[in-house]
Amino acid sequence: MERFINILILDRDEKIKIGLKEILGGNGNNLLFSNSIQESIPILTKKEIGILLIDIDSNEFNGFETLKTLKDVSVSKNIYILAVTSSPYSGVKMVKGLNEGTIDYITKPFNPNLILSKIEVYKKNYYKDQIFNQLLNTIFPQKVLEDLNKNGKFSPKRVENGVVLFTDFIHFSQKASLVKSIQLLKKLEFYFTQFDEIISRYKLEKIKTIGGSYMIIGGVIEENELPETRACLAALEIRNFMLNEKFVAQSMGLDFWEIRIGIHVGPLVAGIIGSTKFSFDVWGDTVNIASRAEQNSEPNSISITENINKKTNNIFKTKRLGKIEIKKRSGTIEMFILEDLKSEFSLYKEGKIANIELRVICGLSNVDFNNMKKNILNKLKSSLPEEVVYHDLVQTLNVGKAALRIAKLEGLDEEETMLLQTAVLYHDAGYIVNNSENELFAINLAKSNLPKFGYNESQIEIVSDIIKATHHDSIKPSNLLAHIMYDADHYYSGRADYYDVSQKLREENENYGKITINTILKRKKNIRQFGKPARIQELKKTKKLIIN
């Protein structure tokens, strides 16, 4: 898998920068340059820099005194700092540099092979750090990680209105005994990955999975409003997803899985346990009651307690289920079946998806990106003509992956990334009806559809400008998002499979009686610095390159 890293070179000497660019360019390295501390700070606070090269011999940078400042402002807490110097082994300088945060030295004059070897070592360490941090994020909620990093501990926390949601697959043990272990794991991974995506959108937190059971909490760690409502919305989406999977399986004569869901709200204590293997968990009678609610649910149904119903019955349609006994303590509790959203709170009035007003009330984004994505992908799947063999769904998804890679390197925030992804999904939709001015149709389609999913006029205008960057007459993209769109749309030109991909473009143009014009020279991102020139030279030799 190809991986990318931001490398910041802090040096005023142009010869040094040119030399390092020649040595380090390409190979997944996105090189950034700065002449001063002042120029570096905005870069470090916005973009995740993996490696920083700084000339400690220059009076401009005040030697090692600047390193702490740069590390403190860096958004990346695992930044690797290498000092560029003519004399690294002068004893005191080397020790002081290591104490202040440098991990290695690059000596002048440069030894290209030695520099490349060192950079590759620290790139591997950087990627390992990323994997480790991703693993931590799957084990602990973000707020817990922040407290651990800041204070070295997470103090037990009591909440009076913590929401607990359980899901469980019906007859899981029986199904598990009928399939191979690897097939069972793949099935669980498929379903639990979908559940992860759903609860993430509703700002809930997964606690753990046990066999076929999946436990979620809300109102404990996050600060968003109405955790009961968000939990119910997530439960409805999980149930509807499972029902859709069942209907598809039945239509194909395949086996299917069914699910039960239960939700309760009440007092909880949250904390970390363990001395060698840590885990974040919650305790209290609320957990037991939520589990009982799930156990008393019908297949593909959601049971909620009276506590949940009182807080949400103005938003959801419910039906009384009756009283159930609570194990591990005496007494009973009233249960209800959560059916659907009331029409006035649902998109399209069909009771399935929360409308924009309800999303805002719950502290969620006004934009329903996920359902917008499903909508446009379904249009592309069903409506693109057979003649479109290049600008197809696969190409759209590949451009999306490339755009996300570049967006991460550029340090885009959540909204900027969302608008970029939206433009990617729509940018080739014009091929549904028009292969010559497809961008215009794509923009009009976006302007028609996006308001339904909560996009405002300003956001739609930004999406339109990004789409314009892919027009064949576009000479210079107007902003950073448009630049990323253009780079992502032509990302294949630096890849090894360039000829396979470009062949599809030629076939598509032939289908419409058009001449292929290669736009490979328009712009070049330095992470593929060596890929594009190689393609250009090859095309020139075969006389297949048309420079426009």
FIMAR-508025 format. One record per residue (C-alpha): residue number from 1; residue in one letter; chain; x, y, z negated. Coordinates in Angstrom, 2 decimals. Each point is the difference from the previous one (the first is absolute). Example, Ala and Ser with C-alpha at 12.3 -4.5 7.8 and 13.67 -1.06 7.14 Angstrom:
BEGIN
1,A,A,12.30,-4.50,-7.80
2,S,A,1.37,3.44,0.66
This chain:
BEGIN
1,M,A,0.00,0.00,0.00
2,E,A,1.36,3.41,0.99
3,R,A,0.49,2.34,-2.96
4,F,A,0.71,3.71,-0.20
5,I,A,1.68,2.36,-2.42
6,N,A,0.47,3.77,-0.38
7,I,A,3.67,0.98,-0.33
8,L,A,0.67,3.63,-0.98
9,I,A,3.41,1.45,0.91
10,L,A,0.82,3.11,-2.04
11,D,A,2.95,1.74,1.63
12,R,A,0.67,3.35,1.64
13,D,A,2.77,-1.31,2.27
14,E,A,-1.49,-0.68,3.45
15,K,A,2.84,-2.35,0.93
16,I,A,-0.73,-2.15,-3.06
17,K,A,-3.71,-0.12,0.84
18,I,A,0.63,-0.87,3.64
19,G,A,2.42,-2.75,-1.01
20,L,A,-2.44,-1.54,-2.47
21,K,A,-2.82,0.26,2.54
22,E,A,2.04,-1.95,2.56
23,I,A,0.85,-2.67,-2.56
24,L,A,-3.38,-0.37,-1.71
25,G,A,-2.50,0.89,2.75
26,G,A,-2.61,-2.63,0.87
27,N,A,-0.34,-3.38,-1.73
28,G,A,-3.04,1.19,-1.95
29,N,A,1.84,3.03,-1.43
30,N,A,-2.00,3.23,0.03
31,L,A,2.76,2.61,-0.40
32,L,A,-0.80,3.34,-1.63
33,F,A,2.46,2.89,-0.33
34,S,A,0.34,2.87,-2.44
35,N,A,2.50,2.84,-0.35
36,S,A,-0.68,0.92,-3.62
37,I,A,-1.57,-0.98,-3.29
38,Q,A,-2.89,2.35,0.73
39,E,A,-0.72,-1.76,3.29
40,S,A,0.27,-3.42,-1.64
41,I,A,-2.48,0.51,-2.83
42,P,A,-3.18,0.22,2.19
43,I,A,1.13,-3.11,1.89
44,L,A,0.64,-1.97,-3.19
45,T,A,-3.30,1.06,-1.60
46,K,A,-2.07,-0.97,3.06
47,K,A,1.73,-2.93,1.65
48,E,A,1.16,-3.27,-1.51
49,I,A,3.76,0.13,0.51
50,G,A,1.74,-3.34,-0.37
51,I,A,3.62,1.14,0.42
52,L,A,1.55,3.44,-0.54
53,L,A,3.46,0.83,1.39
54,I,A,1.49,3.15,-1.55
55,D,A,3.37,1.67,0.64
56,I,A,1.38,0.55,-3.50
57,D,A,3.09,1.79,1.30
58,S,A,-2.01,3.00,1.18
59,N,A,-0.21,3.05,-2.27
60,E,A,-3.53,0.50,1.29
61,F,A,-1.26,-2.94,-2.04
62,N,A,1.90,0.70,-3.26
63,G,A,1.28,-3.55,-0.14
64,F,A,-1.78,-2.46,-2.28
65,E,A,-2.04,2.65,-1.82
66,T,A,-2.61,-0.09,2.77
67,L,A,-0.65,-3.75,-0.19
68,K,A,-2.25,0.04,-3.08
69,T,A,-2.14,2.74,1.55
70,L,A,-0.44,-1.99,3.20
71,K,A,-0.85,-3.22,-1.86
72,D,A,-2.51,1.77,-2.25
73,V,A,-1.97,1.50,2.91
74,S,A,0.09,-3.13,2.18
75,V,A,-3.34,-1.72,0.54
76,S,A,1.99,-3.22,0.36
77,K,A,1.23,-1.18,-3.39
78,N,A,2.26,-2.64,1.56
79,I,A,2.05,2.32,2.17
80,Y,A,3.57,-1.13,0.78
81,I,A,2.51,2.90,0.00
82,L,A,3.29,-0.40,1.84
83,A,A,2.67,2.69,-0.26
84,V,A,1.83,1.06,3.16
85,T,A,3.55,1.04,-0.90
86,S,A,3.62,0.05,1.11
87,S,A,1.37,-1.27,-3.33
88,P,A,-2.34,-2.33,-1.92
89,Y,A,2.62,-1.72,-2.10
90,S,A,1.34,2.95,-1.97
91,G,A,-0.99,-1.62,-3.28
92,V,A,-1.99,2.69,-1.80
93,K,A,-2.00,0.89,3.12
94,M,A,-1.03,-3.60,0.61
95,V,A,-1.05,-0.62,-3.63
96,K,A,-1.89,3.28,-0.19
97,G,A,-1.79,-0.75,3.25
98,L,A,-1.11,-3.42,-1.21
99,N,A,-1.18,1.50,-3.29
100,E,A,-2.03,2.64,1.81
101,G,A,-1.81,-2.41,2.29
102,T,A,2.10,-0.84,3.05
103,I,A,0.31,-3.71,0.65
104,D,A,2.72,0.03,2.65
105,Y,A,2.24,2.14,2.21
106,I,A,0.42,0.53,3.73
107,T,A,3.46,1.24,0.85
108,K,A,1.10,2.46,2.65
109,P,A,1.16,-0.59,2.69
110,F,A,-2.78,-2.50,0.63
111,N,A,0.41,-3.72,0.47
112,P,A,-3.21,-0.85,1.93
113,N,A,-0.02,-3.72,-0.81
114,L,A,0.55,0.63,-3.70
115,I,A,-2.74,2.65,-0.10
116,L,A,-2.47,-2.27,1.79
117,S,A,0.79,-2.85,-2.37
118,K,A,-0.55,2.16,-3.07
119,I,A,-3.23,1.48,1.33
120,E,A,-1.37,-3.45,0.85
121,V,A,0.70,-1.18,-3.56
122,Y,A,-1.89,2.92,-1.53
123,K,A,-2.82,-0.33,2.52
124,K,A,-0.48,-3.61,-1.11
125,N,A,-0.03,1.14,-3.64
126,Y,A,-2.53,2.71,0.87
127,Y,A,-2.31,-2.53,1.68
128,K,A,0.36,-2.28,-3.04
129,D,A,-0.98,2.93,-2.22
130,Q,A,-3.10,0.54,2.13
131,I,A,-0.99,-3.65,-0.28
132,F,A,0.56,0.11,-3.77
133,N,A,-2.11,3.15,-0.37
134,Q,A,-2.78,-1.52,2.11
135,L,A,0.09,-3.05,-2.26
136,L,A,-0.26,2.19,-3.10
137,N,A,-2.99,1.79,1.54
138,T,A,-1.77,-3.33,0.42
139,I,A,0.65,-0.88,-3.66
140,F,A,-0.68,3.32,-1.73
141,P,A,-2.36,2.91,0.76
142,Q,A,1.72,3.19,1.15
143,K,A,-0.82,1.85,-3.24
144,V,A,1.59,-2.81,-2.03
145,L,A,3.15,0.11,2.15
146,E,A,0.24,3.78,-0.45
147,D,A,-0.20,-0.37,-3.80
148,L,A,2.58,-2.82,0.04
149,N,A,2.41,2.08,2.09
150,K,A,-0.53,3.12,-2.10
151,N,A,-0.26,-1.41,-3.53
152,G,A,1.31,-3.54,0.32
153,K,A,-3.29,-1.40,-1.28
154,F,A,-3.78,0.04,0.49
155,S,A,-1.94,0.45,-3.22
156,P,A,-3.23,-2.01,-0.43
157,K,A,-2.98,2.03,1.13
158,R,A,-3.62,-0.25,-1.15
159,V,A,-2.88,1.19,2.18
160,E,A,-3.68,0.02,-0.91
161,N,A,-1.37,-0.40,3.52
162,G,A,2.27,-2.35,1.89
163,V,A,-1.50,-1.86,2.96
164,V,A,0.82,-3.66,0.62
165,L,A,-0.93,-1.77,3.23
166,F,A,0.46,-3.73,0.62
167,T,A,-0.33,-1.89,3.26
168,D,A,0.23,-3.78,0.30
169,F,A,-0.29,-2.41,2.92
170,I,A,-2.77,-2.57,-0.42
171,H,A,1.18,-3.64,-0.20
172,F,A,3.60,1.19,0.31
173,S,A,1.51,-3.11,-1.64
174,Q,A,-1.96,-2.27,2.32
175,K,A,1.06,1.95,3.09
176,A,A,3.61,0.09,-1.20
177,S,A,0.08,-3.79,-0.21
178,L,A,-1.12,-0.38,3.63
179,V,A,2.70,2.07,1.72
180,K,A,3.79,0.03,0.08
181,S,A,1.78,2.30,-2.44
182,I,A,1.35,2.29,2.72
183,Q,A,-3.46,0.38,1.57
184,L,A,-1.51,0.80,-3.39
185,L,A,2.62,2.67,-0.67
186,K,A,-0.53,1.57,3.42
187,K,A,-3.75,0.11,-0.59
188,L,A,0.40,1.57,-3.43
189,E,A,2.54,2.48,1.35
190,F,A,-2.41,1.02,2.76
191,Y,A,-2.90,0.63,-2.38
192,F,A,1.99,1.57,-2.82
193,T,A,1.81,2.31,2.43
194,Q,A,-3.39,1.25,1.20
195,F,A,-1.11,0.49,-3.61
196,D,A,3.23,1.90,-0.74
197,E,A,-0.68,2.40,2.87
198,I,A,-3.60,0.53,-1.09
199,I,A,0.70,0.78,-3.67
200,S,A,2.91,2.24,0.99
201,R,A,-2.40,2.18,1.97
202,Y,A,-2.20,0.36,-3.07
203,K,A,2.93,0.80,-2.32
204,L,A,-0.44,-3.16,-2.08
205,E,A,2.74,-2.23,-1.36
206,K,A,0.52,-3.75,0.42
207,I,A,1.10,-1.62,-3.25
208,K,A,0.60,-3.60,1.07
209,T,A,-1.22,-3.03,1.89
210,I,A,-0.55,-3.38,-1.62
211,G,A,-0.71,-2.75,2.52
212,G,A,-2.94,1.31,2.00
213,S,A,-0.84,2.73,-2.52
214,Y,A,0.92,3.66,0.57
215,M,A,-0.11,2.59,-2.83
216,I,A,-0.35,3.77,0.50
217,I,A,-0.17,2.95,-2.39
218,G,A,-1.10,3.62,0.37
219,G,A,-0.01,3.06,-2.26
220,V,A,3.05,-1.25,-1.93
221,I,A,3.07,1.23,1.89
222,E,A,-1.33,2.24,2.77
223,E,A,-1.56,3.42,-0.55
224,N,A,-2.68,-0.07,2.73
225,E,A,-3.62,0.62,-0.98
226,L,A,-2.80,-2.59,-0.27
227,P,A,1.92,-3.30,-0.30
228,E,A,-3.30,-1.91,-0.31
229,T,A,-1.20,1.34,3.33
230,R,A,3.34,-0.65,1.70
231,A,A,0.03,-3.56,-1.32
232,C,A,-3.51,-0.61,1.35
233,L,A,0.98,1.42,3.41
234,A,A,3.04,-2.29,0.11
235,A,A,-2.13,-3.00,-1.04
236,L,A,-2.49,0.70,2.79
237,E,A,2.79,0.24,2.56
238,I,A,1.59,-3.26,-1.22
239,R,A,-3.39,-1.76,0.10
240,N,A,-0.79,1.30,3.49
241,F,A,3.44,-1.04,1.25
242,M,A,-0.52,-3.53,-1.33
243,L,A,-3.49,-0.19,1.52
244,N,A,1.38,1.04,3.39
245,E,A,2.71,-2.67,-0.27
246,K,A,-2.69,-2.56,-0.84
247,F,A,-2.17,0.92,3.01
248,V,A,3.00,-0.18,2.37
249,A,A,1.02,-3.41,-1.39
250,Q,A,-3.55,-1.34,0.27
251,S,A,-0.30,1.14,3.61
252,M,A,3.18,-1.96,0.81
253,G,A,-0.98,-3.06,-2.02
254,L,A,2.81,0.52,-2.52
255,D,A,0.19,-0.27,-3.77
256,F,A,-0.46,3.22,-1.95
257,W,A,0.69,1.35,-3.48
258,E,A,-2.55,1.74,-2.22
259,I,A,0.53,2.32,-2.92
260,R,A,-1.54,1.17,-3.28
261,I,A,0.60,3.47,-1.48
262,G,A,-0.64,1.42,-3.49
263,I,A,0.53,3.51,-1.45
264,H,A,-0.16,1.45,-3.54
265,V,A,1.12,3.22,-1.69
266,G,A,1.01,0.45,-3.63
267,P,A,2.94,0.40,-2.45
268,L,A,3.39,-1.33,1.12
269,V,A,3.60,-0.03,-1.15
270,A,A,2.68,0.09,2.72
271,G,A,3.68,-0.74,-0.45
272,I,A,3.12,-1.93,0.99
273,I,A,0.83,-3.34,-1.58
274,G,A,3.05,-2.23,0.23
275,S,A,3.66,0.26,-0.94
276,T,A,1.64,-1.66,3.02
277,K,A,-2.83,-0.16,2.52
278,F,A,-2.21,3.07,-0.27
279,S,A,-3.63,0.28,1.04
280,F,A,-2.58,2.78,-0.19
281,D,A,-3.38,-1.13,-1.32
282,V,A,-3.19,1.12,-1.74
283,W,A,-1.76,-1.49,-3.01
284,G,A,-3.38,0.30,-1.66
285,D,A,-3.53,-1.36,-0.04
286,T,A,-0.63,1.91,3.25
287,V,A,2.21,-2.50,1.88
288,N,A,-2.02,-2.96,-1.35
289,I,A,-3.34,1.61,0.90
290,A,A,1.15,0.85,3.56
291,S,A,1.10,-3.63,0.42
292,R,A,-3.41,-1.23,-1.20
293,A,A,-1.70,2.36,2.47
294,E,A,2.01,-1.54,2.84
295,Q,A,-0.72,-3.57,-1.16
296,N,A,-3.76,0.71,-0.01
297,S,A,0.00,1.55,3.46
298,E,A,-1.58,-1.74,2.98
299,P,A,2.15,-0.84,3.07
300,N,A,1.01,3.16,1.91
301,S,A,-1.71,2.09,-2.65
302,I,A,1.11,2.68,-2.48
303,S,A,-1.13,-0.08,-3.65
304,I,A,0.34,3.18,-2.05
305,T,A,-0.72,0.53,-3.67
306,E,A,-2.51,2.43,-1.45
307,N,A,2.90,2.35,-0.86
308,I,A,0.93,0.23,3.69
309,N,A,-3.62,0.26,1.14
310,K,A,-0.71,2.97,-2.28
311,K,A,2.94,1.93,1.47
312,T,A,-0.66,-0.83,3.66
313,N,A,-3.71,-0.78,0.58
314,N,A,-0.60,3.45,1.51
315,I,A,2.45,-0.93,2.79
316,F,A,-0.53,-3.74,0.57
317,K,A,-2.94,-2.32,0.55
318,T,A,-0.11,-2.60,-2.77
319,K,A,-2.27,-2.84,-1.11
320,R,A,-0.42,-1.33,-3.52
321,L,A,1.64,-3.41,-0.48
322,G,A,-0.85,-0.58,-3.67
323,K,A,1.94,-0.57,-3.22
324,I,A,3.00,-2.31,-0.26
325,E,A,1.86,-1.29,-3.05
326,I,A,3.49,1.28,-0.68
327,K,A,2.52,-2.69,-0.89
328,K,A,2.60,0.51,-2.76
329,R,A,-2.47,2.20,-1.87
330,S,A,-3.71,-0.12,-0.76
331,G,A,-2.66,1.94,1.85
332,T,A,-1.22,0.60,3.51
333,I,A,0.34,2.76,2.57
334,E,A,-2.33,1.19,2.74
335,M,A,1.17,-0.63,3.57
336,F,A,-0.95,1.49,3.37
337,I,A,0.73,-0.91,3.62
338,L,A,1.77,2.75,1.94
339,E,A,-1.59,-0.07,3.45
340,D,A,1.01,3.04,2.09
341,L,A,0.47,3.75,0.02
342,K,A,-3.10,2.16,0.03
343,S,A,-0.48,1.46,3.46
344,E,A,0.60,3.61,-1.07
345,F,A,3.52,-0.92,-1.13
346,S,A,0.96,-2.16,2.98
347,L,A,1.48,0.70,3.41
348,Y,A,-2.58,-0.53,2.77
349,K,A,-2.62,-0.58,-2.79
350,E,A,0.56,-3.76,0.22
351,G,A,1.16,-0.57,-3.59
352,K,A,3.42,-1.46,0.85
353,I,A,2.57,2.81,0.05
354,A,A,0.26,3.04,-2.31
355,N,A,-0.65,3.34,1.69
356,I,A,2.40,2.91,-0.23
357,E,A,-1.87,1.71,-2.84
358,L,A,0.23,-3.07,-2.24
359,R,A,3.68,-0.50,0.83
360,V,A,0.77,3.57,-1.08
361,I,A,-2.00,-0.42,-3.23
362,C,A,2.10,-3.08,-0.80
363,G,A,3.24,1.91,0.53
364,L,A,0.81,-1.86,3.21
365,S,A,1.20,1.51,3.27
366,N,A,-2.70,1.71,2.04
367,V,A,1.28,-2.01,2.98
368,D,A,-1.08,-3.64,0.32
369,F,A,3.06,-1.05,2.00
370,N,A,-0.56,-3.73,-0.29
371,N,A,-3.47,-0.02,1.55
372,M,A,1.12,2.50,2.64
373,K,A,2.81,-2.42,0.91
374,K,A,-2.41,-2.94,0.24
375,N,A,-2.33,2.05,2.20
376,I,A,2.60,1.08,2.58
377,L,A,1.74,-3.39,0.10
378,N,A,-3.33,-1.67,0.74
379,K,A,-0.55,2.49,2.84
380,L,A,3.42,-0.78,1.46
381,K,A,-0.53,-3.76,-0.31
382,S,A,-3.38,0.04,1.68
383,S,A,0.25,2.82,2.54
384,L,A,3.48,0.20,1.52
385,P,A,-0.14,-1.15,3.68
386,E,A,1.87,-3.14,1.08
387,E,A,2.23,2.15,2.23
388,V,A,1.51,1.62,-3.11
389,V,A,2.83,-2.43,-0.76
390,Y,A,2.48,2.48,-1.50
391,H,A,-2.06,2.63,-1.85
392,D,A,-1.85,-2.76,-1.84
393,L,A,-0.72,-0.81,-3.65
394,V,A,3.44,-1.60,-0.50
395,Q,A,1.70,3.17,1.24
396,T,A,-2.11,2.14,-2.35
397,L,A,0.95,-2.15,-2.98
398,N,A,3.70,0.02,0.99
399,V,A,-0.01,3.78,0.32
400,G,A,-1.64,0.15,-3.43
401,K,A,2.80,-2.08,-1.56
402,A,A,2.66,2.19,1.61
403,A,A,-1.79,3.19,-1.13
404,L,A,-0.12,-1.24,-3.61
405,R,A,3.74,-0.79,0.05
406,I,A,0.86,3.49,1.25
407,A,A,-2.54,1.62,-2.35
408,K,A,1.71,-1.60,-2.98
409,L,A,3.40,1.23,1.19
410,E,A,-1.38,3.51,0.47
411,G,A,-1.57,0.04,-3.48
412,L,A,-3.59,0.64,1.08
413,D,A,-2.54,0.34,-2.79
414,E,A,-3.14,-2.16,-0.28
415,E,A,-2.28,2.29,2.02
416,E,A,2.56,0.61,2.76
417,T,A,0.55,-3.74,0.34
418,M,A,-3.75,-0.61,0.13
419,L,A,-0.50,2.59,2.76
420,L,A,2.93,-1.42,1.98
421,Q,A,-1.46,-3.53,-0.26
422,T,A,-3.39,1.32,1.11
423,A,A,1.53,1.59,3.11
424,V,A,1.84,-3.24,0.79
425,L,A,-3.24,-2.00,-0.17
426,Y,A,-1.79,2.42,2.35
427,H,A,2.79,1.04,2.36
428,D,A,-0.63,-2.76,2.60
429,A,A,-3.77,-0.26,-0.51
430,G,A,-0.47,2.09,3.16
431,Y,A,0.93,-3.04,2.09
432,I,A,-3.46,-1.33,-0.79
433,V,A,-1.41,2.34,2.69
434,N,A,2.86,1.92,1.62
435,N,A,3.57,-1.03,0.86
436,S,A,1.23,3.37,1.27
437,E,A,-1.08,2.57,-2.62
438,N,A,-0.52,-2.46,-2.81
439,E,A,1.25,2.37,-2.71
440,L,A,-2.90,2.38,0.62
441,F,A,-2.55,-2.77,-0.46
442,A,A,1.86,-1.24,-3.10
443,I,A,-0.14,3.48,-1.54
444,N,A,-3.70,0.37,0.77
445,L,A,-0.69,-3.45,-1.46
446,A,A,1.94,0.93,-3.14
447,K,A,-1.91,3.27,-0.36
448,S,A,-3.28,-1.90,0.33
449,N,A,0.82,-2.91,-2.34
450,L,A,2.27,1.33,-2.73
451,P,A,-2.53,2.29,-1.76
452,K,A,-2.03,-3.13,-0.83
453,F,A,2.94,-1.23,-2.07
454,G,A,0.58,3.23,-1.91
455,Y,A,2.62,1.76,2.15
456,N,A,-0.34,3.78,-0.08
457,E,A,0.52,2.36,2.96
458,S,A,3.58,0.83,-0.95
459,Q,A,0.97,-3.67,-0.25
460,I,A,-1.65,-0.81,3.34
461,E,A,1.87,2.86,1.66
462,I,A,3.31,-1.37,-1.31
463,V,A,-0.89,-3.48,1.31
464,S,A,-0.82,1.53,3.41
465,D,A,3.34,1.82,0.16
466,I,A,1.85,-3.23,-0.81
467,I,A,-1.84,-1.88,2.78
468,K,A,0.95,2.73,2.49
469,A,A,3.67,-0.88,-0.55
470,T,A,-0.52,-3.24,1.94
471,H,A,-1.23,1.76,3.15
472,H,A,2.29,-0.59,2.99
473,D,A,0.42,3.77,0.49
474,S,A,1.03,0.57,-3.62
475,I,A,3.46,1.60,0.04
476,K,A,0.60,0.80,-3.66
477,P,A,-2.18,-1.20,-2.91
478,S,A,-1.28,2.96,-2.03
479,N,A,0.70,-1.26,-3.55
480,L,A,1.58,-2.81,-2.03
481,L,A,-3.07,-2.26,0.15
482,A,A,-0.17,0.39,3.78
483,H,A,3.73,-0.77,0.25
484,I,A,-0.51,-3.20,-1.99
485,M,A,-2.96,-0.96,2.21
486,Y,A,2.08,0.48,3.13
487,D,A,2.94,-1.96,-1.40
488,A,A,-2.24,-2.83,-1.16
489,D,A,-1.79,-0.15,3.35
490,H,A,3.36,-0.45,1.79
491,Y,A,1.61,-2.09,-2.72
492,Y,A,0.26,-3.06,2.23
493,S,A,2.55,1.75,2.26
494,G,A,2.81,-0.73,-2.47
495,R,A,-1.05,-3.57,-0.76
496,A,A,1.51,-3.17,1.40
497,D,A,-3.34,-1.00,1.56
498,Y,A,-0.23,3.25,1.98
499,Y,A,-0.27,-1.75,3.37
500,D,A,-2.80,-2.32,-1.13
501,V,A,-2.00,2.93,-1.35
502,S,A,0.65,2.27,2.98
503,Q,A,-1.07,-2.80,2.36
504,K,A,-3.47,0.20,-1.55
505,L,A,-0.05,3.74,0.68
506,R,A,0.91,-0.59,3.65
507,E,A,-2.74,-2.65,0.31
508,E,A,-2.56,2.35,-1.50
509,N,A,0.99,2.84,2.34
510,E,A,-0.23,-2.34,2.97
511,N,A,-3.49,-1.00,-1.14
512,Y,A,-1.00,3.66,0.31
513,G,A,2.11,0.75,3.10
514,K,A,2.42,2.26,-1.89
515,I,A,3.80,0.42,0.24
516,T,A,1.98,-0.68,-3.17
517,I,A,1.84,3.04,-1.33
518,N,A,2.52,-0.72,-2.73
519,T,A,0.09,2.56,-2.82
520,I,A,2.92,-1.54,-1.83
521,L,A,2.09,3.19,0.06
522,K,A,-2.45,2.33,-1.70
523,R,A,1.00,-0.42,-3.64
524,K,A,2.32,-2.23,-1.97
525,K,A,-0.15,-0.90,-3.69
526,N,A,3.46,-0.78,-1.36
527,I,A,-1.08,-3.25,-1.69
528,R,A,-0.05,-1.42,3.55
529,Q,A,2.89,2.13,1.19
530,F,A,1.71,-2.82,1.87
531,G,A,-3.09,-1.84,1.28
532,K,A,-1.38,2.72,2.29
533,P,A,3.28,0.93,1.72
534,A,A,0.58,-3.68,0.73
535,R,A,-3.44,-0.25,1.61
536,I,A,0.64,3.20,1.99
537,Q,A,3.30,-1.24,1.41
538,E,A,-1.55,-3.36,0.91
539,L,A,-2.92,1.70,1.75
540,K,A,2.28,2.35,1.91
541,K,A,2.01,-2.93,1.30
542,T,A,-3.14,-1.74,1.23
543,K,A,-1.39,3.34,1.32
544,K,A,-3.21,-0.48,-1.97
545,L,A,0.27,3.20,-2.03
546,I,A,-2.04,3.00,1.10
547,I,A,0.94,3.14,-1.95
548,N,A,-3.01,2.31,-0.35
